[in-house]
């Protein structure tokens, strides 16, 4: 049963990391709803597996883009010049946009973990998450409904990247959603839907990598002290593969979907999810 649960959570992570519905919320909600209490599913080991899986998905899908951006970034550093090269500009825009999220992660991650990774999860934490889900849904609807959506990916400017990065800093709160916050900000700034999603996905790689490296360091210390259970190591590759495959499929789906459709289906999904969390939390007292 543990293996099936790990596959389900890996798929959930891969899908919800890139669709604007909040992966952190779903990884809390799914075990909470079904009463999955095995500590291996909430362990640092499994968390690392899921993060590395989604990181692999975004690196593989955008491999050509990353090749150009990384080469351009190193050239800009070596020559101490950005100039008019769009790849150099975009590489530095991604760096700029990652700074607020990195700061918020360092300052707030441990406090958020205390509120949402206890077993059982306090009712107040779940109600707070429901409110966050609803708030982001409303903001996403406003941005999609009333913004112009005329800017292409190549027209992103430094100030756009900074604003999107500031929005990403809020994603440390379960329910907000990293992709939801960044796509919402991109839409509000006038980006085309597909362009907002593309920048969001590229922006996710450094943040996921940073979180993954930090978790790997902590995991290495646990392995050294013998604090890692065998069940945690057994489900590591399962969660990794499930998250990587579902994440890759999700990126491809969403980029194609947003070329022709609005984000309204995700807005309504978030409203329904918040209602479910609210009802179950109140029913359980």
C-alpha angles and dihedrals in degrees: 000000000000090000092051091048091050091051090050093049091046090054091045090052094048093049100041096042091070104023108077095249101097122260094205090055093049093048087055097039100047097057089038093054096046097038096242104169103166104130091217089072092057095037126121089243093060092043089056091049092053094047093048090048094056090042090056090049095055093042093051096043093050096033094129092047092049091050091056095041096048092046090048092049093053091047091051090051094046093048094034087228137108100177119160097320105129092207092054090048093049092048091055092043089058091049090049093048093051095058098078092046092049092051094048091048093054094046102040111023096090093048092049090049091055091055100044109027101059121107113257098027112227115253090234091059092052092048090050089051091051090053091050091051091052095046094052090046090055093047091048090051092050093048094047095043102045109024121095100239094203103121115100124214090261092055095062111125133201093260090052090053092049094050091048089048091052089052090050089057088069092059091085085081110085109242097031095084124214093231090040093054095044096043090047091051091047092051091047089054090055102260121151111256094248091046092051090051094046093052090045092054094047089047091053095064099070092042094049090044091051092049090045094051091048091050091046090055091051091045091052090056090051092049090050091054093043093243095131115098122225092241090059092055092045094058095041096090091040093056092041095054095042092050093045096050096043091044093053092049091047094053092051092046096048096047090053094041095053092053089072107016140056125237093252094113090060091046091055091043090055091050090051092046092051090050091051092050091047094050095046093044092052093043092053091050 
